[in-house]
Amino acid sequence: MSAEAQNQQDFVKFDPFSTEFRSDPAAYHKQLLNHSPGFMVMEGDVPSAYVAKFDQCLEVLGDWQRFSSVKPPNLPGMQRVDFFNGQPVMNYSDPPEHDRRRRVVNPAFSPGRVRQLSEATDRIIDQLLTPIERGQAFDGFKEVANPLAVRVLFDEFLGIPPEDQGIFFEFASTFYMLDDLKPGDPKPPEYLAAWAKGEQVCRRLLNEAREGGKKNVLGLIAAASESGDLSDAEMMAMVCVLFTGGVPTVSAMSASALHYLAANPDIAERIRQDESLAKPFVEETFRIDAPVTLVMRFCTEDTKIGDQVINKGMPVYTMISVANRDPDQYDNPTEFNIDREKMQHLAFGKGTHVCVGNSISRMVIPKLVAVAVKRFPDLKADPSKAGSWLTTPRSRHRDAVPLIA
C-alpha cells in the first residue's frame, strides 16, 4: 500500500453483513453515501472497501478488469460465499470463462423464447388471480408472487417438473449455514447432502432432456455438456445459478410491485388507463427494492475512485441498494415515482455481469401489474396484518404482503 493511499484511508466500523444493517439499511444510507468510497476491516483483519454512490458503483460494476468477480484463493471469508460447492459459475468468473458459460444459456433469453414464455405467463397469472375475489384478504407474496415465480421459472423456463423441485429449495435453504463458517471450517453436512441430492436429480433431468431433445434451458445445458462446452461439474452449478438468481428475484419483485400498487392507488389508476405505464412502474420497483443489496468485486490494481485509492487485492462491497437511492442521481430518492427522468438503476448490475435473466423479470412483472390493476381496482394493504422482510447478507425481500383485493 502506498503511503499516499495509507494516509487517505480511514477505516470505520461498518459491517455490510451485520444484522443491524440488514434490519434497517436506510439508517446507514446517509453515512455510506457521504463517505463513499469507504474502508472497513472484514473477516477479522482483511482491509476492504465499499462504494455506495451511484456513479462509483457504476464504475466498479462496469470494469471487470480492475474489479474482478473472481474470488481470490485463500482470502478469508470466501467460504461464506461459496454457494456452488467450489464449482466455477458465471457469477464468479470473468471473460473469457464468463463468456463461455454465458453463451450456453444466452439462447434461452432470446426474444423468441421470451415471447413463448410470455404466453405461459399470461395463463399462470390468470390462474393465480382468478380465485381471489374483490374484498378478499390475501397474501401477495405467498398466494401470488412466489407461486408465479416458481411456475414461470421452474415449470416453464427451466422445465423442472414439480416432483423434482423440492430438492432445489432444500439446497437453497442451506445457504444461510455458510454465513457462520470460519476460515478452515468444513462445509455443513446439511449443505453437502443437499448438494449431492441436487446433483443426482440434476444429472437425471439433464440426461432426460438430452435424450428427449428438449428445447428448454435444461436441453441447452445438456447439449452444451455433450459438446464439451460445459463439464459435468458445471451443469449442476449452472442450473443452481439460474434457479437461485431467477426465482427469488421474480417472487420478491412481484411482491414489491403488489405492495406499491396498494400503497399508490393514484398510480394504479393511471396504469388502468394506460397499460404502458406498467413498465416504468416496475423499473421504479426494481430501483427502490433492489433484489440484491450488494455484490462483491476484487480490486486487481490500485485504482482511484472518487477521491480515494482502492488498493490492489481489496474486496470491494458494491452497495447496490444504497446507490439506487443516491440523491445525486435521483430527486427525492425515497419517493416512489414512475415519472423520473433518470430511470436507470443498478438492480440487475451493469457491464459484463449484468443479470442474464433480467429480460424475464421485465416481461413477467409488468404483466402481473397490468392484470392486477384491472382485477383489483380497490387493492389496498390489509390493516389487520403487518408485512415482513426476509433478509440475508446479500438480499432483502418482502416475504409477506398482506392485502385486500
HUBEL-V123664 format. One record per pair of residues at least 24 apart in sequence whose ideal C-beta (glycine too) atoms are under 7 Angstrom apart, sorted by the first residue. I is the first residue (numbers start at 0). J is the second residue. D is the distance in Angstrom with one decimal. If there is no record, write none. Layout:
BEGIN
{{I:J:D} {I:J:D}}
END
This chain:
BEGIN
{{0:310:5.2} {1:301:7.0} {4:301:6.8} {4:308:4.1} {4:310:5.8} {7:307:5.7} {7:308:6.3} {8:38:4.7} {9:38:6.5} {10:38:4.9} {10:39:5.9} {10:40:5.7} {11:37:6.0} {11:38:7.0} {11:39:5.6} {13:37:6.9} {13:39:4.8} {15:49:6.5} {15:293:5.7} {15:316:5.1} {15:318:6.9} {16:392:4.1} {21:390:4.1} {21:395:6.6} {22:390:6.6} {24:292:7.0} {24:320:6.3} {24:395:6.9} {28:321:5.4} {28:324:6.0} {31:318:6.2} {31:321:5.3} {32:321:6.5} {32:325:6.1} {35:305:6.8} {36:304:5.0} {36:305:5.6} {36:307:4.5} {36:309:6.1} {41:76:6.4} {41:314:6.7} {42:75:4.0} {42:76:3.9} {43:75:6.6} {45:74:7.0} {45:75:5.6} {45:76:6.8} {45:314:6.7} {46:313:6.0} {47:313:5.8} {47:314:4.6} {47:316:6.6} {48:309:4.7} {48:313:5.1} {48:315:4.9} {49:316:4.2} {49:318:5.8} {50:304:6.2} {50:315:6.4} {50:317:5.7} {50:318:6.7} {51:318:4.3} {51:321:4.3} {51:322:6.0} {52:322:6.4} {52:325:5.5} {52:327:6.7} {53:322:4.4} {53:325:4.1} {53:327:6.8} {53:328:4.0} {55:304:5.3} {55:305:5.8} {56:317:5.1} {56:318:6.8} {56:319:6.5} {56:322:4.1} {56:345:5.8} {57:345:6.9} {57:349:5.8} {58:304:6.4} {59:296:5.7} {59:315:6.0} {59:317:5.3} {60:317:6.1} {60:345:6.8} {60:348:5.5} {60:349:4.3} {60:350:5.4} {61:349:5.1} {61:350:3.9} {63:93:4.9} {63:94:6.9} {63:350:6.5} {63:351:5.0} {63:352:6.9} {64:299:6.8} {65:298:6.7} {65:299:5.6} {65:300:5.9} {65:302:5.1} {66:296:3.9} {66:297:7.0} {66:298:6.0} {66:315:6.0} {67:93:5.5} {67:296:6.5} {67:297:4.9} {67:299:5.4} {68:92:6.4} {68:93:5.7} {68:296:6.3} {68:352:5.9} {69:93:5.7} {69:297:6.8} {71:297:5.7} {75:182:4.9} {78:177:6.9} {78:180:4.9} {78:184:6.7} {79:177:5.0} {79:178:5.7} {79:180:5.4} {80:295:7.0} {81:177:6.9} {82:174:5.7} {83:236:4.4} {83:239:5.8} {84:194:5.0} {86:232:5.2} {86:233:6.2} {86:235:7.0} {86:236:3.7} {87:233:6.6} {88:236:4.8} {88:240:5.0} {89:240:6.1} {89:355:7.0} {90:240:6.3} {94:351:6.3} {97:351:6.4} {99:228:6.8} {100:233:6.9} {100:237:6.9} {101:355:6.2} {103:219:6.2} {103:220:6.3} {103:223:4.2} {103:228:5.9} {103:229:5.9} {103:237:6.9} {104:216:6.3} {104:219:6.1} {104:241:6.9} {104:355:6.4} {106:219:6.1} {107:216:4.7} {107:219:5.7} {108:355:6.3} {108:356:6.6} {108:358:5.3} {113:358:5.5} {113:359:6.6} {113:362:5.6} {116:151:6.9} {116:155:5.8} {116:156:6.0} {116:359:6.7} {117:362:5.7} {119:151:6.9} {119:155:4.5} {120:151:5.5} {120:362:6.9} {120:363:5.3} {120:366:5.6} {121:366:6.5} {123:147:6.1} {123:150:4.9} {123:151:6.1} {124:366:6.0} {124:367:5.6} {124:370:5.3} {128:370:6.2} {128:371:6.8} {128:374:5.2} {131:404:5.1} {132:404:6.6} {133:375:6.7} {133:377:6.7} {133:404:5.3} {134:403:6.6} {134:404:6.3} {135:404:5.0} {136:381:5.3} {136:401:7.0} {136:403:5.3} {137:402:5.9} {137:404:6.4} {138:399:6.0} {138:400:6.3} {138:401:5.8} {139:254:5.4} {139:257:3.8} {139:258:6.7} {139:400:3.5} {139:402:5.0} {140:250:7.0} {140:254:4.1} {140:397:6.0} {140:398:5.6} {140:399:5.7} {140:400:4.9} {143:253:6.8} {143:257:6.6} {144:250:4.8} {144:253:3.6} {144:254:3.9} {144:257:6.7} {145:250:4.4} {147:249:6.9} {147:253:5.7} {147:367:6.6} {148:246:4.8} {148:249:3.8} {148:250:3.8} {148:253:6.6} {149:246:6.2} {151:249:6.6} {151:363:5.7} {152:245:4.6} {152:246:5.0} {152:249:6.3} {156:215:6.9} {156:216:6.0} {156:359:6.9} {157:215:6.6} {157:216:5.1} {157:217:6.2} {157:241:6.4} {157:242:6.9} {158:208:6.9} {158:213:6.2} {158:215:3.5} {158:216:6.6} {158:217:5.0} {159:204:6.3} {163:200:5.4} {163:204:6.5} {166:196:5.2} {166:197:5.1} {166:200:5.1} {167:197:6.2} {167:242:5.2} {169:193:5.0} {170:194:6.3} {170:197:4.7} {170:239:6.9} {171:243:5.8} {175:391:6.8} {178:392:6.1} {197:235:6.3} {198:235:4.6} {201:234:6.4} {201:235:4.6} {201:238:5.3} {205:234:5.8} {216:241:6.5} {244:354:6.8} {244:356:6.2} {245:356:5.1} {245:359:6.9} {247:290:6.6} {247:394:6.9} {247:396:6.4} {248:290:4.5} {248:360:5.7} {249:360:5.6} {249:363:5.7} {251:290:5.0} {251:396:3.7} {251:397:6.4} {252:284:6.0} {252:285:6.3} {252:290:5.9} {252:360:6.2} {252:364:5.5} {253:364:5.5} {253:367:5.6} {254:397:4.5} {254:400:4.9} {255:284:5.1} {255:288:4.2} {255:397:5.6} {256:281:6.1} {256:284:5.0} {256:364:5.5} {256:367:6.5} {256:368:5.4} {257:371:6.5} {257:400:5.6} {257:402:6.4} {258:386:6.9} {258:397:6.3} {258:400:5.0} {259:284:5.8} {259:335:5.6} {260:368:6.6} {260:371:6.1} {260:372:6.5} {260:378:5.7} {261:378:4.9} {261:379:5.1} {261:380:5.0} {261:402:5.5} {262:380:6.8} {263:335:6.0} {266:337:6.0} {267:372:4.8} {267:378:6.7} {270:368:6.4} {270:369:6.7} {270:372:4.8} {271:372:4.7} {271:373:6.2} {271:376:6.9} {274:369:4.9} {276:337:6.3} {277:365:4.0} {277:368:4.3} {277:369:4.6} {278:365:5.1} {279:337:4.5} {279:342:6.2} {280:337:4.9} {280:368:5.8} {281:361:6.9} {281:364:4.8} {281:365:5.0} {281:368:6.2} {282:342:5.2} {282:344:6.8} {283:335:6.0} {283:336:6.5} {283:337:5.1} {283:339:7.0} {285:344:5.8} {285:346:3.9} {286:323:4.8} {286:344:3.9} {286:346:6.4} {287:323:6.9} {287:335:6.1} {289:319:5.2} {289:320:4.6} {289:323:5.3} {289:346:4.2} {290:346:6.4} {290:394:6.2} {290:396:6.6} {291:319:6.0} {291:393:6.0} {291:394:5.6} {292:319:6.1} {292:320:4.2} {292:393:6.0} {292:394:5.8} {292:395:5.4} {293:317:6.1} {293:318:5.2} {293:319:6.0} {293:393:5.8} {294:319:6.5} {294:348:6.7} {319:345:4.8} {319:346:6.9} {375:404:4.5} {378:402:6.2} {378:404:6.2} {379:403:5.4}}
END
